[in-house]
Amino acid sequence: MRPLYHPAIEDVTVEGILHALSDPVRVRIFKNIASSECAQTCSTFLEVSGQPIPKSTLSQHFKVLRETGLVRSERKGVELHNVSRCAEIDERFPGLLTAIVAAHQRQLERAQAPGRRRSRPA
Amino acid sequence: MRPLYHPAIEDVTVEGILHALSDPVRVRIFKNIASSECAQTCSTFLEVSGQPIPKSTLSQHFKVLRETGLVRSERKGVELHNVSRCAEIDERFPGLLTAIVAAHQRQLERAQAPGRRRSRPA
């Protein structure tokens, strides 16, 4: 079985983080892992976006999160257990993840708010 | 000539912003426009990454920045004049752009620093 690749923190890039978190499913997964006190298995997220995600797609999302340096995964039996690397990243890029997660949260709350202002043409 | 599309600020998404700024050339262009007091023409950026960028590629980068909502472009003769939409975005997603630009700057400074720590295997 191939070892799981995790970049050294020095090799984690802003571009990589932004790309990884520019996908709505990945950012939901990451927010959930980042706010969890214990490791999360991949299968926890099979319905993270409100509808079933194929296992292969989910696996690809975790690969991106891991290889970007956002999560650390460990094999335990047939499952991968995932924890966030927020603390390391926050040391390298202070405030970046907090700002991204807060902006996503704000967007989510606006979308769910009743009487959301309709967009007007630019 | 087709009108230039600019999304209403309510339609600007975090995912769009992250995607647009996950490209190293686009983030350089954006940082430059955001820190300028006057509108910048596209041709100013033909060598923004240190090597010549084909005009068609540059044009595509500006299209992404504009359609994501990061810049506002106006045709003046044969040129496009571009200004940032930082103020609007900062109202919608407070602190997001500042955090991204600061992280990019930090990354740039580290890469340029003498005696940069070499990466070690994870």
gemmi code that builds the backbone of each chain (N, CA, C; Angstrom):
import gemmi

chains = {
    "A": [
        ("MET", (0.849, -1.206, 0.000), (0.000, 0.000, 0.000), (0.881, 1.252, 0.000)),
        ("ARG", (0.587, 2.168, -0.897), (1.435, 3.354, -1.003), (1.331, 4.209, 0.247)),
        ("PRO", (2.469, 4.777, 0.692), (2.353, 5.687, 1.839), (1.597, 6.942, 1.425)),
        ("LEU", (0.932, 7.573, 2.400), (0.170, 8.798, 2.108), (1.131, 9.976, 2.057)),
        ("TYR", (1.019, 10.799, 1.036), (1.906, 11.964, 0.921), (1.368, 13.150, 1.708)),
        ("HIS", (2.226, 13.695, 2.550), (1.904, 14.940, 3.260), (3.051, 15.918, 3.014)),
        ("PRO", (2.786, 17.100, 2.511), (3.884, 18.049, 2.308), (4.435, 18.545, 3.641)),
        ("ALA", (5.742, 18.860, 3.647), (6.307, 19.541, 4.819), (5.637, 20.906, 4.892)),
        ("ILE", (5.521, 21.459, 6.090), (4.795, 22.733, 6.238), (5.455, 23.847, 5.416)),
        ("GLU", (6.776, 23.761, 5.218), (7.469, 24.786, 4.415), (7.045, 24.745, 2.954)),
        ("ASP", (6.509, 23.600, 2.547), (6.116, 23.472, 1.143), (4.627, 23.735, 0.913)),
        ("VAL", (3.926, 24.049, 1.978), (2.508, 24.393, 1.828), (2.428, 25.802, 1.235)),
        ("THR", (1.630, 25.969, 0.179), (1.553, 27.277, -0.481), (0.166, 27.909, -0.333)),
        ("VAL", (0.147, 29.217, -0.423), (-1.131, 29.950, -0.389), (-1.990, 29.501, -1.575)),
        ("GLU", (-1.357, 29.400, -2.749), (-2.101, 29.010, -3.948), (-2.777, 27.649, -3.740)),
        ("GLY", (-2.032, 26.710, -3.152), (-2.571, 25.374, -2.902), (-3.769, 25.423, -1.964)),
        ("ILE", (-3.622, 26.192, -0.889), (-4.711, 26.305, 0.093), (-5.958, 26.913, -0.572)),
        ("LEU", (-5.749, 27.990, -1.339), (-6.900, 28.658, -1.968), (-7.567, 27.726, -2.977)),
        ("HIS", (-6.744, 27.022, -3.746), (-7.333, 26.090, -4.721), (-8.152, 25.015, -3.997)),
        ("ALA", (-7.561, 24.430, -2.961), (-8.251, 23.348, -2.239), (-9.581, 23.837, -1.670)),
        ("LEU", (-9.578, 25.042, -1.131), (-10.783, 25.539, -0.461), (-11.714, 26.314, -1.400)),
        ("SER", (-11.388, 26.324, -2.701), (-12.279, 26.979, -3.664), (-13.388, 26.027, -4.121)),
        ("ASP", (-13.355, 24.807, -3.617), (-14.417, 23.850, -3.941), (-15.404, 23.785, -2.772)),
        ("PRO", (-16.710, 23.961, -3.051), (-17.679, 24.028, -1.949), (-17.755, 22.761, -1.088)),
        ("VAL", (-17.541, 21.596, -1.710), (-17.577, 20.364, -0.912), (-16.331, 20.277, -0.031)),
        ("ARG", (-15.174, 20.566, -0.625), (-13.934, 20.469, 0.167), (-13.925, 21.435, 1.338)),
        ("VAL", (-14.456, 22.632, 1.129), (-14.407, 23.579, 2.242), (-15.341, 23.125, 3.363)),
        ("ARG", (-16.447, 22.466, 3.021), (-17.341, 21.938, 4.068), (-16.628, 20.840, 4.851)),
        ("ILE", (-15.955, 19.956, 4.113), (-15.221, 18.877, 4.782), (-14.161, 19.483, 5.699)),
        ("PHE", (-13.417, 20.438, 5.156), (-12.325, 21.009, 5.943), (-12.847, 21.722, 7.192)),
        ("LYS", (-13.910, 22.509, 7.053), (-14.471, 23.224, 8.198), (-14.873, 22.237, 9.288)),
        ("ASN", (-15.462, 21.128, 8.850), (-15.913, 20.122, 9.804), (-14.713, 19.482, 10.537)),
        ("ILE", (-13.688, 19.125, 9.788), (-12.500, 18.516, 10.397), (-11.811, 19.518, 11.322)),
        ("ALA", (-11.724, 20.770, 10.860), (-11.015, 21.784, 11.636), (-11.714, 22.090, 12.956)),
        ("SER", (-13.036, 21.902, 12.979), (-13.751, 22.219, 14.216), (-13.965, 20.990, 15.098)),
        ("SER", (-13.462, 19.830, 14.646), (-13.628, 18.607, 15.436), (-12.476, 18.413, 16.406)),
        ("GLU", (-12.814, 17.873, 17.534), (-11.752, 17.619, 18.506), (-11.064, 16.287, 18.230)),
        ("CYS", (-11.754, 15.386, 17.529), (-11.130, 14.093, 17.244), (-11.056, 13.847, 15.744)),
        ("ALA", (-10.239, 12.873, 15.378), (-10.040, 12.570, 13.964), (-11.345, 12.122, 13.319)),
        ("GLN", (-11.526, 12.506, 12.069), (-12.749, 12.170, 11.344), (-12.433, 11.177, 10.226)),
        ("THR", (-13.263, 10.172, 10.079), (-13.064, 9.250, 8.966), (-13.698, 9.849, 7.709)),
        ("CYS", (-13.204, 9.409, 6.559), (-13.728, 9.960, 5.296), (-15.221, 9.685, 5.146)),
        ("SER", (-15.643, 8.486, 5.582), (-17.024, 8.090, 5.327), (-18.036, 8.958, 6.085)),
        ("THR", (-17.557, 9.715, 7.086), (-18.420, 10.652, 7.805), (-19.024, 11.673, 6.840)),
        ("PHE", (-18.315, 11.888, 5.719), (-18.661, 13.009, 4.846), (-19.403, 12.597, 3.579)),
        ("LEU", (-19.919, 11.363, 3.572), (-20.572, 10.880, 2.356), (-21.786, 11.735, 1.959)),
        ("GLU", (-22.354, 12.455, 2.926), (-23.498, 13.316, 2.589), (-23.264, 14.754, 3.031)),
        ("VAL", (-22.003, 15.161, 3.083), (-21.664, 16.477, 3.628), (-22.328, 17.633, 2.869)),
        ("SER", (-22.581, 17.432, 1.588), (-23.147, 18.537, 0.810), (-24.664, 18.426, 0.713)),
        ("GLY", (-25.243, 17.528, 1.506), (-26.695, 17.390, 1.507), (-27.189, 16.346, 0.530)),
        ("GLN", (-26.295, 15.836, -0.280), (-26.663, 14.747, -1.195), (-25.480, 13.788, -1.279)),
        ("PRO", (-25.753, 12.512, -1.611), (-24.675, 11.523, -1.572), (-23.523, 11.879, -2.520)),
        ("ILE", (-22.316, 11.698, -2.029), (-21.127, 11.917, -2.860), (-20.523, 10.544, -3.138)),
        ("PRO", (-20.209, 10.221, -4.398), (-19.578, 8.922, -4.660), (-18.266, 8.798, -3.864)),
        ("LYS", (-17.987, 7.579, -3.390), (-16.794, 7.369, -2.569), (-15.518, 7.807, -3.288)),
        ("SER", (-15.480, 7.560, -4.612), (-14.270, 7.901, -5.365), (-14.068, 9.422, -5.401)),
        ("THR", (-15.168, 10.159, -5.485), (-15.089, 11.628, -5.500), (-14.610, 12.123, -4.137)),
        ("LEU", (-15.183, 11.515, -3.088), (-14.817, 11.905, -1.733), (-13.329, 11.632, -1.499)),
        ("SER", (-12.890, 10.502, -1.986), (-11.495, 10.108, -1.836), (-10.575, 11.122, -2.534)),
        ("GLN", (-11.012, 11.588, -3.687), (-10.246, 12.588, -4.435), (-10.192, 13.918, -3.656)),
        ("HIS", (-11.315, 14.295, -3.056), (-11.333, 15.526, -2.251), (-10.341, 15.420, -1.082)),
        ("PHE", (-10.318, 14.269, -0.431), (-9.394, 14.100, 0.698), (-7.944, 14.127, 0.229)),
        ("LYS", (-7.711, 13.579, -0.951), (-6.347, 13.593, -1.501), (-5.897, 15.049, -1.703)),
        ("VAL", (-6.788, 15.879, -2.250), (-6.434, 17.289, -2.472), (-6.165, 17.981, -1.125)),
        ("LEU", (-7.047, 17.768, -0.159), (-6.870, 18.409, 1.157), (-5.553, 17.966, 1.803)),
        ("ARG", (-5.251, 16.678, 1.654), (-4.027, 16.134, 2.273), (-2.780, 16.654, 1.564)),
        ("GLU", (-2.793, 16.593, 0.236), (-1.583, 16.949, -0.523), (-1.352, 18.457, -0.581)),
        ("THR", (-2.370, 19.217, -0.242), (-2.221, 20.665, -0.121), (-1.639, 21.002, 1.246)),
        ("GLY", (-1.783, 20.082, 2.186), (-1.262, 20.304, 3.529), (-2.326, 20.714, 4.529)),
        ("LEU", (-3.589, 20.651, 4.129), (-4.653, 21.100, 5.037), (-5.035, 20.046, 6.074)),
        ("VAL", (-4.945, 18.780, 5.686), (-5.259, 17.729, 6.668), (-4.147, 16.689, 6.708)),
        ("ARG", (-4.092, 15.998, 7.839), (-3.148, 14.886, 7.989), (-3.996, 13.620, 8.140)),
        ("SER", (-3.704, 12.619, 7.316), (-4.502, 11.391, 7.337), (-3.653, 10.224, 7.826)),
        ("GLU", (-4.316, 9.321, 8.529), (-3.625, 8.137, 9.026), (-4.506, 6.924, 8.757)),
        ("ARG", (-3.902, 5.868, 8.208), (-4.690, 4.662, 7.947), (-4.907, 3.900, 9.247)),
        ("LYS", (-6.161, 3.543, 9.469), (-6.473, 2.667, 10.613), (-7.403, 1.607, 10.088)),
        ("GLY", (-6.870, 0.417, 9.847), (-7.674, -0.625, 9.214), (-8.013, -0.191, 7.806)),
        ("VAL", (-9.288, -0.248, 7.450), (-9.678, 0.133, 6.087), (-10.048, 1.615, 6.001)),
        ("GLU", (-9.978, 2.303, 7.131), (-10.410, 3.708, 7.143), (-9.218, 4.663, 7.214)),
        ("LEU", (-9.432, 5.872, 6.708), (-8.460, 6.944, 6.919), (-9.009, 7.846, 8.016)),
        ("HIS", (-8.160, 8.161, 8.979), (-8.565, 9.090, 10.032), (-7.875, 10.423, 9.760)),
        ("ASN", (-8.649, 11.497, 9.771), (-8.136, 12.800, 9.334), (-8.216, 13.861, 10.426)),
        ("VAL", (-7.114, 14.584, 10.570), (-7.117, 15.738, 11.474), (-6.637, 16.957, 10.683)),
        ("SER", (-6.992, 18.141, 11.150), (-6.572, 19.343, 10.409), (-5.132, 19.706, 10.786)),
        ("ARG", (-4.488, 20.457, 9.920), (-3.140, 20.965, 10.204), (-3.206, 22.481, 10.452)),
        ("CYS", (-4.359, 22.924, 10.971), (-4.588, 24.361, 11.188), (-3.466, 25.036, 11.982)),
        ("ALA", (-3.029, 24.380, 13.048), (-2.054, 25.041, 13.922), (-0.762, 25.335, 13.156)),
        ("GLU", (-0.298, 24.349, 12.385), (0.929, 24.550, 11.599), (0.741, 25.652, 10.564)),
        ("ILE", (-0.412, 25.593, 9.876), (-0.658, 26.567, 8.802), (-0.821, 27.968, 9.380)),
        ("ASP", (-1.440, 28.017, 10.555), (-1.653, 29.329, 11.159), (-0.337, 29.971, 11.565)),
        ("GLU", (0.636, 29.132, 11.844), (1.950, 29.679, 12.185), (2.621, 30.211, 10.916)),
        ("ARG", (2.415, 29.481, 9.824), (3.038, 29.883, 8.552), (2.310, 31.067, 7.909)),
        ("PHE", (0.980, 31.015, 7.924), (0.174, 32.091, 7.318), (-0.872, 32.555, 8.327)),
        ("PRO", (-0.480, 33.387, 9.287), (-1.393, 33.751, 10.367), (-2.698, 34.366, 9.852)),
        ("GLY", (-3.793, 33.839, 10.349), (-5.101, 34.427, 10.045), (-5.731, 33.994, 8.734)),
        ("LEU", (-4.985, 33.312, 7.878), (-5.534, 32.982, 6.556), (-6.730, 32.032, 6.655)),
        ("LEU", (-6.537, 30.915, 7.352), (-7.626, 29.933, 7.426), (-8.833, 30.499, 8.170)),
        ("THR", (-8.554, 31.248, 9.226), (-9.660, 31.844, 9.992), (-10.494, 32.751, 9.085)),
        ("ALA", (-9.818, 33.556, 8.264), (-10.538, 34.483, 7.387), (-11.352, 33.723, 6.343)),
        ("ILE", (-10.777, 32.667, 5.794), (-11.496, 31.900, 4.763), (-12.719, 31.205, 5.363)),
        ("VAL", (-12.515, 30.558, 6.503), (-13.628, 29.842, 7.134), (-14.728, 30.833, 7.550)),
        ("ALA", (-14.323, 31.990, 8.063), (-15.320, 32.996, 8.471), (-16.105, 33.500, 7.259)),
        ("ALA", (-15.418, 33.714, 6.139), (-16.097, 34.206, 4.938), (-17.085, 33.163, 4.417)),
        ("HIS", (-16.680, 31.904, 4.445), (-17.589, 30.832, 4.025), (-18.813, 30.786, 4.922)),
        ("GLN", (-18.571, 30.923, 6.212), (-19.667, 30.863, 7.172), (-20.651, 32.015, 6.915)),
        ("ARG", (-20.096, 33.175, 6.667), (-20.920, 34.356, 6.397), (-21.761, 34.140, 5.130)),
        ("GLN", (-21.131, 33.576, 4.120), (-21.841, 33.308, 2.859), (-22.989, 32.320, 3.089)),
        ("LEU", (-22.687, 31.284, 3.876), (-23.680, 30.258, 4.175), (-24.864, 30.863, 4.920)),
        ("GLU", (-24.556, 31.691, 5.914), (-25.634, 32.301, 6.714), (-26.492, 33.234, 5.874)),
        ("ARG", (-25.855, 33.974, 4.983), (-26.623, 34.877, 4.108), (-27.541, 34.081, 3.195)),
        ("ALA", (-27.005, 32.973, 2.676), (-27.799, 32.172, 1.736), (-29.012, 31.577, 2.443)),
        ("GLN", (-28.842, 31.285, 3.747), (-29.928, 30.653, 4.496), (-30.886, 31.657, 5.115)),
        ("ALA", (-30.453, 32.936, 5.163), (-31.280, 33.938, 5.835), (-32.579, 34.162, 5.079)),
        ("PRO", (-33.693, 34.283, 5.811), (-34.949, 34.571, 5.122), (-34.898, 35.997, 4.572)),
        ("GLY", (-35.594, 36.215, 3.466), (-35.643, 37.557, 2.887), (-34.310, 38.020, 2.368)),
        ("ARG", (-33.523, 37.044, 1.878), (-32.206, 37.396, 1.337), (-32.393, 38.386, 0.189)),
        ("ARG", (-31.567, 39.415, 0.225), (-31.647, 40.444, -0.824), (-31.350, 39.813, -2.171)),
        ("ARG", (-32.239, 40.041, -3.132), (-32.007, 39.491, -4.470), (-30.891, 40.262, -5.142)),
        ("SER", (-30.139, 39.554, -5.999), (-29.074, 40.245, -6.688), (-29.649, 41.168, -7.749)),
        ("ARG", (-28.946, 42.264, -7.977), (-29.357, 43.188, -9.023), (-28.274, 43.177, -10.103)),
        ("PRO", (-28.642, 43.497, -11.325), (-27.628, 43.487, -12.374), (-26.520, 44.488, -12.085)),
        ("ALA", (-25.278, 44.158, -12.474), (-24.149, 45.065, -12.215), (-24.240, 46.270, -13.138)),
    ],
    "B": [
        ("MET", (-19.477, 45.505, -29.908), (-18.565, 44.993, -28.865), (-19.380, 44.552, -27.644)),
        ("ARG", (-19.092, 43.356, -27.154), (-19.891, 42.857, -26.028), (-19.633, 43.669, -24.773)),
        ("PRO", (-20.686, 43.921, -23.986), (-20.431, 44.622, -22.722), (-19.633, 43.712, -21.783)),
        ("LEU", (-18.879, 44.338, -20.896), (-18.078, 43.552, -19.941), (-18.984, 43.098, -18.799)),
        ("TYR", (-18.893, 41.834, -18.446), (-19.725, 41.326, -17.355), (-19.067, 41.548, -15.993)),
        ("HIS", (-19.820, 42.173, -15.110), (-19.379, 42.323, -13.711), (-20.492, 41.785, -12.821)),
        ("PRO", (-20.192, 40.844, -11.941), (-21.262, 40.346, -11.065), (-21.670, 41.406, -10.048)),
        ("ALA", (-22.931, 41.363, -9.651), (-23.373, 42.206, -8.524), (-22.629, 41.705, -7.289)),
        ("ILE", (-22.396, 42.579, -6.341), (-21.593, 42.190, -5.167), (-22.252, 41.031, -4.404)),
        ("GLU", (-23.592, 40.960, -4.454), (-24.282, 39.856, -3.762), (-23.983, 38.509, -4.403)),
        ("ASP", (-23.544, 38.548, -5.646), (-23.268, 37.289, -6.338), (-21.789, 36.897, -6.301)),
        ("VAL", (-20.983, 37.706, -5.655), (-19.560, 37.370, -5.513), (-19.452, 36.274, -4.458)),
        ("THR", (-18.748, 35.193, -4.785), (-18.657, 34.074, -3.836), (-17.240, 33.895, -3.317)),
        ("VAL", (-17.154, 33.301, -2.137), (-15.845, 32.982, -1.566), (-15.115, 32.018, -2.495)),
        ("GLU", (-15.837, 31.019, -2.992), (-15.205, 30.023, -3.872), (-14.592, 30.705, -5.091)),
        ("GLY", (-15.337, 31.652, -5.668), (-14.842, 32.361, -6.848), (-13.578, 33.142, -6.530)),
        ("ILE", (-13.589, 33.840, -5.405), (-12.421, 34.644, -5.013), (-11.209, 33.730, -4.801)),
        ("LEU", (-11.423, 32.631, -4.091), (-10.293, 31.729, -3.816), (-9.755, 31.133, -5.107)),
        ("HIS", (-10.675, 30.745, -5.988), (-10.215, 30.176, -7.259), (-9.404, 31.209, -8.041)),
        ("ALA", (-9.932, 32.423, -8.133), (-9.238, 33.460, -8.913), (-7.851, 33.733, -8.348)),
        ("LEU", (-7.744, 33.756, -7.025), (-6.460, 34.106, -6.415), (-5.576, 32.891, -6.146)),
        ("SER", (-5.999, 31.718, -6.611), (-5.151, 30.533, -6.440), (-4.132, 30.435, -7.579)),
        ("ASP", (-4.188, 31.372, -8.505), (-3.211, 31.385, -9.593), (-2.143, 32.445, -9.291)),
        ("PRO", (-0.865, 32.055, -9.333), (0.197, 32.978, -8.933), (0.274, 34.250, -9.779)),
        ("VAL", (-0.046, 34.163, -11.061), (-0.017, 35.374, -11.899), (-1.194, 36.279, -11.542)),
        ("ARG", (-2.378, 35.682, -11.401), (-3.553, 36.506, -11.086), (-3.423, 37.214, -9.749)),
        ("VAL", (-2.836, 36.529, -8.770), (-2.741, 37.184, -7.464), (-1.758, 38.353, -7.539)),
        ("ARG", (-0.720, 38.227, -8.352), (0.211, 39.355, -8.514), (-0.487, 40.542, -9.171)),
        ("ILE", (-1.261, 40.240, -10.218), (-1.991, 41.313, -10.898), (-2.944, 41.977, -9.900)),
        ("PHE", (-3.677, 41.142, -9.164), (-4.670, 41.692, -8.243), (-4.016, 42.544, -7.148)),
        ("LYS", (-2.928, 42.046, -6.574), (-2.237, 42.802, -5.517), (-1.815, 44.173, -6.037)),
        ("ASN", (-1.309, 44.165, -7.253), (-0.844, 45.407, -7.853), (-2.008, 46.397, -8.067)),
        ("ILE", (-3.107, 45.888, -8.610), (-4.272, 46.754, -8.846), (-4.830, 47.259, -7.510)),
        ("ALA", (-4.893, 46.352, -6.532), (-5.479, 46.706, -5.234), (-4.654, 47.768, -4.515)),
        ("SER", (-3.360, 47.790, -4.791), (-2.522, 48.765, -4.082), (-2.313, 50.044, -4.897)),
        ("SER", (-2.922, 50.105, -6.085), (-2.753, 51.298, -6.925), (-3.830, 52.335, -6.637)),
        ("GLU", (-3.438, 53.566, -6.720), (-4.439, 54.622, -6.501), (-5.218, 54.927, -7.773)),
        ("CYS", (-4.621, 54.597, -8.928), (-5.343, 54.874, -10.171), (-5.553, 53.579, -10.964)),
        ("ALA", (-6.450, 53.649, -11.948), (-6.774, 52.465, -12.752), (-5.548, 51.985, -13.523)),
        ("GLN", (-5.443, 50.678, -13.651), (-4.306, 50.081, -14.340), (-4.772, 49.457, -15.648)),
        ("THR", (-3.992, 49.661, -16.696), (-4.341, 49.010, -17.961), (-3.777, 47.584, -17.939)),
        ("CYS", (-4.373, 46.719, -18.745), (-3.927, 45.327, -18.770), (-2.475, 45.213, -19.205)),
        ("SER", (-2.083, 46.054, -20.175), (-0.742, 45.909, -20.740), (0.368, 46.209, -19.731)),
        ("THR", (0.014, 46.864, -18.625), (0.985, 47.108, -17.555), (1.551, 45.797, -17.037)),
        ("PHE", (0.772, 44.728, -17.210), (1.110, 43.466, -16.545), (1.728, 42.421, -17.465)),
        ("LEU", (2.179, 42.867, -18.622), (2.705, 41.897, -19.589), (3.916, 41.133, -19.061)),
        ("GLU", (4.605, 41.711, -18.071), (5.765, 41.007, -17.505), (5.642, 40.875, -15.993)),
        ("VAL", (4.422, 40.820, -15.501), (4.198, 40.828, -14.049), (4.856, 39.647, -13.330)),
        ("SER", (4.988, 38.526, -14.038), (5.555, 37.353, -13.363), (7.052, 37.233, -13.628)),
        ("GLY", (7.651, 38.282, -14.203), (9.096, 38.240, -14.440), (9.449, 37.728, -15.821)),
        ("GLN", (8.456, 37.221, -16.517), (8.680, 36.802, -17.904), (7.454, 37.166, -18.729)),
        ("PRO", (7.634, 37.340, -20.046), (6.514, 37.822, -20.860), (5.313, 36.879, -20.807)),
        ("ILE", (4.130, 37.461, -20.682), (2.892, 36.678, -20.703), (2.196, 36.989, -22.025)),
        ("PRO", (1.767, 35.974, -22.784), (1.042, 36.264, -24.022), (-0.199, 37.113, -23.722)),
        ("LYS", (-0.508, 38.032, -24.634), (-1.651, 38.931, -24.414), (-2.953, 38.162, -24.197)),
        ("SER", (-3.105, 37.053, -24.926), (-4.349, 36.288, -24.798), (-4.468, 35.681, -23.390)),
        ("THR", (-3.337, 35.246, -22.846), (-3.339, 34.674, -21.483), (-3.683, 35.768, -20.474)),
        ("LEU", (-3.073, 36.927, -20.666), (-3.315, 38.039, -19.758), (-4.791, 38.441, -19.803)),
        ("SER", (-5.319, 38.453, -21.001), (-6.713, 38.820, -21.191), (-7.621, 37.838, -20.447)),
        ("GLN", (-7.254, 36.576, -20.490), (-8.019, 35.545, -19.797), (-7.950, 35.751, -18.274)),
        ("HIS", (-6.752, 36.094, -17.782), (-6.600, 36.352, -16.341), (-7.500, 37.515, -15.902)),
        ("PHE", (-7.545, 38.561, -16.715), (-8.389, 39.710, -16.365), (-9.867, 39.340, -16.407)),
        ("LYS", (-10.218, 38.490, -17.347), (-11.617, 38.044, -17.433), (-12.004, 37.311, -16.138)),
        ("VAL", (-11.111, 36.445, -15.661), (-11.402, 35.708, -14.422), (-11.532, 36.685, -13.255)),
        ("LEU", (-10.587, 37.624, -13.149), (-10.630, 38.588, -12.037), (-11.911, 39.425, -12.087)),
        ("ARG", (-12.299, 39.793, -13.299), (-13.493, 40.643, -13.468), (-14.770, 39.857, -13.172)),
        ("GLU", (-14.857, 38.644, -13.728), (-16.106, 37.886, -13.594), (-16.262, 37.254, -12.213)),
        ("THR", (-15.167, 37.219, -11.462), (-15.235, 36.772, -10.076), (-15.692, 37.934, -9.197)),
        ("GLY", (-15.522, 39.144, -9.698), (-15.920, 40.325, -8.926), (-14.765, 41.039, -8.263)),
        ("LEU", (-13.529, 40.615, -8.572), (-12.378, 41.228, -7.897), (-11.970, 42.566, -8.501)),
        ("VAL", (-12.170, 42.720, -9.807), (-11.836, 44.008, -10.419), (-12.999, 44.512, -11.273)),
        ("ARG", (-12.996, 45.807, -11.472), (-13.977, 46.421, -12.360), (-13.204, 47.018, -13.522)),
        ("SER", (-13.609, 46.664, -14.745), (-12.874, 47.126, -15.924), (-13.751, 48.065, -16.747)),
        ("GLU", (-13.082, 49.020, -17.355), (-13.805, 49.978, -18.198), (-13.010, 50.161, -19.485)),
        ("ARG", (-13.710, 50.079, -20.606), (-13.024, 50.273, -21.895), (-12.744, 51.748, -22.113)),
        ("LYS", (-11.488, 52.032, -22.463), (-11.140, 53.410, -22.860), (-10.304, 53.280, -24.106)),
        ("GLY", (-10.923, 53.567, -25.252), (-10.232, 53.350, -26.526), (-9.981, 51.863, -26.693)),
        ("VAL", (-8.738, 51.478, -26.967), (-8.455, 50.058, -27.175), (-8.008, 49.386, -25.876)),
        ("GLU", (-7.958, 50.164, -24.813), (-7.446, 49.611, -23.559), (-8.562, 49.360, -22.546)),
        ("LEU", (-8.326, 48.421, -21.647), (-9.217, 48.253, -20.502), (-8.531, 48.890, -19.300)),
        ("HIS", (-9.287, 49.680, -18.561), (-8.742, 50.270, -17.336), (-9.384, 49.540, -16.156)),
        ("ASN", (-8.546, 49.104, -15.237), (-9.028, 48.223, -14.160), (-8.806, 48.808, -12.773)),
        ("VAL", (-9.843, 48.724, -11.958), (-9.711, 49.111, -10.550), (-10.191, 47.929, -9.693)),
        ("SER", (-9.721, 47.875, -8.455), (-10.143, 46.756, -7.606), (-11.519, 47.031, -7.004)),
        ("ARG", (-12.197, 45.971, -6.594), (-13.487, 46.110, -5.909), (-13.330, 45.745, -4.428)),
        ("CYS", (-12.101, 45.986, -3.913), (-11.780, 45.631, -2.528), (-12.792, 46.147, -1.514)),
        ("ALA", (-13.179, 47.416, -1.664), (-14.048, 48.009, -0.646), (-15.371, 47.258, -0.556)),
        ("GLU", (-15.962, 46.966, -1.723), (-17.233, 46.232, -1.746), (-17.067, 44.834, -1.146)),
        ("ILE", (-15.974, 44.156, -1.564), (-15.757, 42.779, -1.092), (-15.475, 42.761, 0.406)),
        ("ASP", (-14.762, 43.786, 0.853), (-14.428, 43.820, 2.269), (-15.680, 44.017, 3.124)),
        ("GLU", (-16.655, 44.640, 2.537), (-17.906, 44.812, 3.273), (-18.655, 43.470, 3.323)),
        ("ARG", (-18.575, 42.738, 2.220), (-19.272, 41.449, 2.151), (-18.531, 40.364, 2.943)),
        ("PHE", (-17.217, 40.326, 2.783), (-16.404, 39.306, 3.478), (-15.252, 40.005, 4.204)),
        ("PRO", (-15.540, 40.576, 5.379), (-14.521, 41.391, 6.049), (-13.225, 40.612, 6.314)),
        ("GLY", (-12.130, 41.210, 5.926), (-10.818, 40.629, 6.248), (-10.310, 39.562, 5.293)),
        ("LEU", (-11.167, 39.069, 4.399), (-10.745, 37.957, 3.539), (-9.598, 38.359, 2.609)),
        ("LEU", (-9.793, 39.439, 1.874), (-8.753, 39.836, 0.908), (-7.467, 40.237, 1.621)),
        ("THR", (-7.600, 40.930, 2.727), (-6.412, 41.336, 3.484), (-5.610, 40.113, 3.909)),
        ("ALA", (-6.302, 39.091, 4.386), (-5.609, 37.878, 4.850), (-4.919, 37.166, 3.687)),
        ("ILE", (-5.591, 37.100, 2.545), (-5.002, 36.409, 1.388), (-3.774, 37.165, 0.876)),
        ("VAL", (-3.921, 38.474, 0.736), (-2.797, 39.274, 0.233), (-1.622, 39.211, 1.220)),
        ("ALA", (-1.912, 39.260, 2.513), (-0.837, 39.187, 3.514), (-0.130, 37.841, 3.459)),
        ("ALA", (-0.895, 36.771, 3.271), (-0.290, 35.431, 3.210), (0.599, 35.312, 1.971)),
        ("HIS", (0.129, 35.838, 0.848), (0.947, 35.817, -0.368), (2.234, 36.606, -0.162)),
        ("GLN", (2.112, 37.741, 0.478), (3.281, 38.584, 0.701), (4.292, 37.851, 1.581)),
        ("ARG", (3.780, 37.193, 2.603), (4.642, 36.445, 3.523), (5.365, 35.332, 2.771)),
        ("GLN", (4.612, 34.658, 1.908), (5.204, 33.567, 1.126), (6.318, 34.094, 0.208)),
        ("LEU", (6.043, 35.242, -0.414), (7.006, 35.865, -1.324), (8.271, 36.253, -0.564)),
        ("GLU", (8.087, 36.843, 0.594), (9.250, 37.293, 1.375), (10.084, 36.109, 1.854)),
        ("ARG", (9.413, 35.034, 2.226), (10.158, 33.840, 2.660), (10.964, 33.263, 1.514)),
        ("ALA", (10.345, 33.243, 0.325), (11.016, 32.653, -0.840), (12.239, 33.477, -1.208)),
        ("GLN", (12.157, 34.782, -0.953), (13.255, 35.665, -1.335), (14.315, 35.793, -0.242)),
        ("ALA", (13.966, 35.374, 0.987), (14.880, 35.558, 2.107), (16.131, 34.708, 1.929)),
        ("PRO", (17.304, 35.270, 2.215), (18.515, 34.450, 2.128), (18.484, 33.400, 3.237)),
        ("GLY", (19.107, 32.269, 2.986), (19.169, 31.205, 3.991), (17.824, 30.634, 4.313)),
        ("ARG", (16.956, 30.584, 3.275), (15.622, 30.028, 3.486), (15.751, 28.584, 3.943)),
        ("ARG", (14.970, 28.249, 4.958), (15.031, 26.893, 5.495), (14.604, 25.908, 4.411)),
        ("ARG", (15.392, 24.882, 4.185), (15.024, 23.888, 3.184), (13.915, 23.010, 3.725)),
        ("SER", (13.072, 22.532, 2.822), (11.988, 21.678, 3.283), (12.546, 20.323, 3.700)),
        ("ARG", (11.889, 19.763, 4.661), (12.269, 18.416, 5.094), (11.102, 17.479, 4.792)),
        ("PRO", (11.390, 16.188, 4.594), (10.293, 15.267, 4.280), (9.281, 15.232, 5.416)),
        ("ALA", (8.007, 15.085, 5.077), (6.968, 15.055, 6.121), (7.030, 13.745, 6.888)),
    ],
}
model = gemmi.Model(1)
for chain_id, residues in chains.items():
    chain = gemmi.Chain(chain_id)
    for i, (resn, *xyz) in enumerate(residues, 1):
        res = gemmi.Residue()
        res.name, res.seqid = resn, gemmi.SeqId(i, " ")
        for name, pos in zip(("N", "CA", "C"), xyz):
            atom = gemmi.Atom()
            atom.name, atom.element = name, gemmi.Element(name[0])
            atom.pos, atom.b_iso = gemmi.Position(*pos), 0.0
            res.add_atom(atom)
        chain.add_residue(res)
    model.add_chain(chain)
structure = gemmi.Structure()
structure.add_model(model)
structure.setup_entities()
